[in-house]
Amino acid sequence: MRIAIKGVGWRLPDIQPAPQELEGRSIPTLVHQAVKECVGDACVTMTDIDAIVTASVDLWDGKTASNIAVTEAVGAVMRAETRIAGDGLLALMHGAMMLLSGHYRRVLVVAHGKCSEADVDAVSNWSFDPVYQQTLHLTDAQALALQSQAVAARAEAYWGAKNATAFLCAVAAGNANDKLAPQGDGACAVILEPGDGGITLSGFGYDLDAHYLGDRDLSRSEGLLRATRRACRMASLDNPKREITHHYWSLRTGWQLPLWAEAVGSWAFAEGPTGLQSGRHHVQWAGLPPFAAGLQRLITAVKELRENPGTGYALAQGCHGPAGQAQAVCLLRANGGA
């Protein structure tokens, strides 16, 4: 598989905008700014784009068909367009498969999320089972709290309570009381084309774990484990722990860092927290928009691989759903990288 990352662009404003700033940060505006930057980065024009794949979710945008609001902003009028109701990395995988089909020459992938549009935690109640779990008023925040308790128990058993608290404080930008990473508004865009570019998409994988929280072991991430294995098989990696030198994580809680790192095989609880604070693990604690977070982490990896092409493979991870139910993994490599 040879898919090149031709261009990237993003628009991630402040996390909590002032009321007077909301007028200039409508969803179409955020998306158009990201697309404009991406097209310029790729040194192409919109007439060079054959197809568009967008990622957004109706409930979060408050629209019956959330892609309708960005049709003109992404240049999808009278063009092939697909909308993915999930993380932006899933949209990127869809775009890559469109190219691999041989029917398209260049695909634009765009993802957006806008937390200031509504109370997103309250909205998340609708993603749970309507018969039992919605009536319990479960939300993403509560699912993340249950997951954090499960992972924290493992960490304290290995490291002790004091070291576990110190680790959480370091991940959460120095504030151990900040249990949830603040989300933001934003849009991201990537242009894909076949062949070997400066940065190559070498493999990808995805997985959807069990819907009911009680059917999953929240202290582990079997879904991310399966997604990573699929990506590594596609990239023909013999020794992923050695060959994947950088990891770009999408986090909502500090405890997801050891959970994700263990699932992809880059680290184990017995190694202690210091291994997670090395330069291999890249975290942006605040400001990642829902459903665009994975694509933003991929764009960060692309920009760093451009500056340091000899760093081996980079893994970008995205997720959505209660406690990371749906997982997506992409493996990138600089052309000619070590």
N, C-alpha and C positions, 0 to 999 in steps of 0.2 A: 504494500500500500504506500503510495507516494502522494501526499496532499500537502501543499505549501500554504503557510500563513502569509498571505500577500500584504495585508494591511490591518491595522488595529486602531480603535478609537474609543474613548469613553468620556462620559460626562457625569461626574460624581460631585454634586455641590455639598454645602454644609449639611450636617446631620439634622439639625433642628432649625429650619428657616424661620426668620421673622415673618409675621403676617404680610408685611408690605413686599416681601420678596417672592411670595407664592405666584404672583402674576407671571413672572418670567421663567417659571419652572413647571409649566404644564407638561404633560407626558409627550405630546408631539414636539415641543421645543427641546426637551431633554434628548429625545431620540434623534431629532434632526441634527443637533450639535454633535452627537456621537458619530452618526453616519458621515457627516461632512468631514470630521477629523479622520475617519477611517479611509474614506475615498482619497483624501489628500495624502495620507500615509502610504497608500498603495500606488499612488501616481497613476490612477485610472479615472474614468468618468462614469457616471451612472449608466451611460449607454453600453458600457463594457460588462455590466452585470446581467447575467442570464436569469437568475432566480434569487428569491429572498426567503429566508426562514426566520421567523420571529419567535420569541419566547415571552409569554406573559400569562397572567391568570385573571379571569373575569372578575372573581369576587374581590380581589385586591384592588382592581381598577374601578370597580363599581359599574362595569359595562357588560352587556350581554355577550359581546364579541370584542374582546379588548384589542385585537389587532386592527379592527376597523378604524380606531382613533389614530393609527400611525401609518395607514396605507400610503398616503402621499409622502410622509416624512421618510419612509424607507424606499420610496420609488417603486412600489409594488403595483401601481396602476397598469393594467394590461400586461402584467408579467406573471410568471409562475410564482406563487407564494404559498407557504405553509406556516401554520402557527402551531407551536408546541406549548402545551400548558404545563410547564415545568421549568427546571433550571436551564440557564442559557447553554451549559455544556451539552445538554441533550439536543438542543437546537443545532449546535455545532456538529454533533455526530450525524444528525439528519442531513445537514448540508454536505458533509463529507461523503455520505452514501449516495447522495444525488450525483456528485461528481464521479464517484466510482461506477455509477451506472453507465457513464459515457454519454449521457444526454445533455449535459451542461458543461460549460467551460469555466464559469466563474460564479460563485455563490456568495451573497451577502448574508451574514448572520447577525441578528440584532436581538438583544434582551433588555427589558426594562422592568423596574419596580419602583413604586412611589409610596413610601410609608406615610407621608403627610396627607395622603388622600383619605385615610380612614383609620379607625382603630383596628390595626391589622391583627392584634392578638385576639380581639373579640371575633373578628371575621374568621380566624383560623378554626373556631369551633365547628364550622361547616365542613371541615375536612375529616371529621371523625364520624364514626358510625352513627347514623341518625336515630336508631332505635334505642340503643343503650348509652353510648358514650356522649352524644350531644346533650342528652337530658341531664347528664352529670356536669355539664358546662365545662368539659375539658377543653383546653386551649394548647397552642404550641408551647407557651411558657410553662404550663404545668407538666407537659410531656418532657420538656427539657429539664425541669427540676427533678423528675423521677429518674431520668437518665443520669444527671449529675450525681445524685445520691448513690446510685449503683456504682458508678465509676470511682467516686470518692472513697467508697468503702474498700475497693480493691487497692487504691493508691495508699490509703492509710495503713492497710495491712502490710504493704511492702515497704513503705518509706517512713511511717509514723505520722501522726497527726500534724506535728509542727512543720515538718518538711513538706507535707501535702499542702498546707495553707500557704507557705512561702511560695511554692510553685504556682498556685492559683493566682496569687497577687502579682507575680511576674508576668503571667500571660495576660491578665486583665489590666494591662497598662498601669500597674502599680496600685490598683484598687481592688482588693479582695472582696469588697462589698458589692462591686459591680458584677452581679451574677450573670446578667445577660448582656451580650455585646450589642450596643445601640445600632439599629439599622438606619438606613438613609434612603434618599431618593437618588435615582441614577439610571443611566442607560449605557450599554456597551455594544460595540460593533466590531465584527471581524470579517475580512474577505478571504475566501478560500479559492484555490485553483489547483488543478492537477500538476504533478511534477515536483522537482526539488527546488525549493526556494531557499531563502536565508534560514528560515525556521520550518521544520517539517513536522507535521502531525504523524507520529509513527504508530500509534495505537490508541484505541479507546475501548472502554467497557462501561456497562451500566447494570443496575440491578434494582428491583423493587422488593423490599422486605415485606413481611407480614403486616397487614393493616392494623390489627388489634395489638395494642401495646402489650397486653398480657401474653401474646403469642411470641414475643421476642425477648431475648436476653439483653436488656438495656445496658448491661455492663460490657457488652461486646458489640461489634458491628459486622455481622455476617454479610450484610448486603455490600458494604464497601470491600470486604475481603473478596467476594465473588466478582465484583466489578473490576477490581485491580487485576485479578487473575486473567480475566478476559482481555484486558488491555495489554498485559504482558505477553500473552500468547500471540496477539496480533502483531506486537512489535518484535517478537522472537527474542525476548530477553532470557538469557540463561541464568543470570544471577541478579535478580531485581534489586536486592539490598545493596549490592555493590554498584550496579550500573545506573540506578536512579540516584542522582546526587543532590537533587533539590526538590522540595515538596512545598506546594503552595496551597494552603488550607482555607476552606470556608468554615468559619466557626461562629456559633451563637453562644457557646459557653466555654470557659477555660478548660473544663474537663473533656471537651471533645478533642482537644489536641492529642492527649495520650491515647484516646479511643481510636481516632483515625490513624495515628502513627502505628499503633499495634496492628490494626487491620490490614494495612498495606505491607506490613513486614519490615518496616524500616527501624523498628525499635520495640523493646519489650519492657514490661513493668519492672522486671528484675534488674534492668540496667540503671534504674534511678532517673530522677527528673533532669539531671544535668545534661543527659543526652538529647533532650528535647529543646534545650536552649542553645544548641549549636547553630552554625550558619546554614545547616541543611533544611531547617524548618522555617518557613516564611509565613507570618501571620499578620493580618490587618485586623485589629481588634474592633474598631468602630467604623461605621459608615457604609458597610456593604449593603446594597439594596437587595431585597428579596427577589429571587428568580434571575437576577443578573450577577449574583455573587460569584458563581462558578466561572462565568465568562470573564469577569474582572480579574480573577486570580490567574486565568490563562493569559490574559493580556499582560499582567505583571511579569509572568514567566517569560513571555515573548520579548518584552523590553529588556529584561536582564540577560537573556540568552544572546540578544543582539550585541550587548556590551561585552559579554564574556562567553564567546561561542565554544570554548573548550571545556565546558563543565558537564559533559555527559547528558543524560536524560533528565528532564524536569517533569514532575508529576503535578498536574493541576486537578483539584478536586472540587466538586460542587454537590449540593444536596438540597432536597426540599421534602416537605411532609413532616409529620410529627416525629421529633427526635431523629431526624435524618433517615426517614423511611426509604426515600429514593436516592440512590447514589450514582454519581457520574465521575469517571476518571479519564483524563487525557494525558498521553505521554508525548512530550515534545523533544526535539533534538535540533541543535544548530547544525546546518549542513557542513560536514567536515569536522564536527565536534569530536572530542576525544571519547 
